[in-house]
C-alpha cells in the first residue's frame, strides 16, 4: 500500500515535471515591427553594456523616433536624462509597457525605486528585481549581465561572469563587456595581473569601441603610469571624440604633467 501511494504521487507529479521542462525563458521585449528601429536598439544595448553611454543615447533616441511603440529604450533614455526629459521618458516607458510580459514590466519598475530616501533599501529593492528578472529571463544575456552585478560575493560574481563569457563565446557573440567587468572585479580584489589581462582582452575584442581603451587607460592611471594612461585615453578619443570621461581624465593628466614639469 505504501508503494502504491508513492507511485500515485509520482504519476501526479509527472505533468508538473513536463511543464517545468517546457518553461521557456522570457526576455525584455526591446523590439517591435520596424527593422531599422530594432537595429538601432541592438546597437544601443551593445553600447550601454560597454559603458559607451554617449553613443547609446544617440541610438536609443533614434530608435524611439523611428518606432514610437518601443518602451524599453525609454528606460535607458530616462537613466541618461535629467529634468523634464527624464520625467518624459519614465512616463513613456510606463505607458508603453502595458500588455508586455512580466520581465518587461519588472524592468520598467526599476525606475520607481527611490534612491534619495534610503540608498541601502533602494539597493536591496534593485537587487531583488534583477534576481526575479533573471529567474524569468534565465536565458537573457542582458538580464544575466546586469544580474551578475548585484552579486555581492566577489568570487561568486567572477564565476558567474566567466560562465556568461563562455556562453557568449560559444554562441559566437562578443564577450568584451564581460571581460571589462572581470577586469574591474579582479582589480578591486588586488589581482592586478588578471585585471590587466582582461582589459587587454577587452581591447582585442572591441578594437573599434572606445570604452575598452578608457578601461585600459584607467588601469594604467591607477598604477601611476600616466604616460600609458594618456596614450589609451587618446585612443578612446580617436575612436569617439565625444567620449566625455576620456576628455576629462586626459585634461586632468595633462595638468598633472605640466605641474610636474614645472617643478623640475
Secondary structure, 3 states (H helix, E strand, C coil): CHHHHHHHHHHHHHHHHHHHHHCCCCCCCCCCCCHHHHHHHHHHHHHHHCCCHHHHHHHHHHHHHHCCCCCHHHHHHHHHCCHHHHHHHHHHHHHHCCCCCHHHHHHHHHHHCCCCCCHHHHHHHHHHHHHHHHHHCCCCHHHHHHHHCCCCCHHHHHHHHHHHHHHHHHCCCCCHHHHHHHHHHHHHCCCHHHHHHHHHHHHHHCCCCCHHHHHHHHHHHHCCCHHHHHHHHHHHHHHCCCCHHHHHHHHHHHHHHHHHHHHC
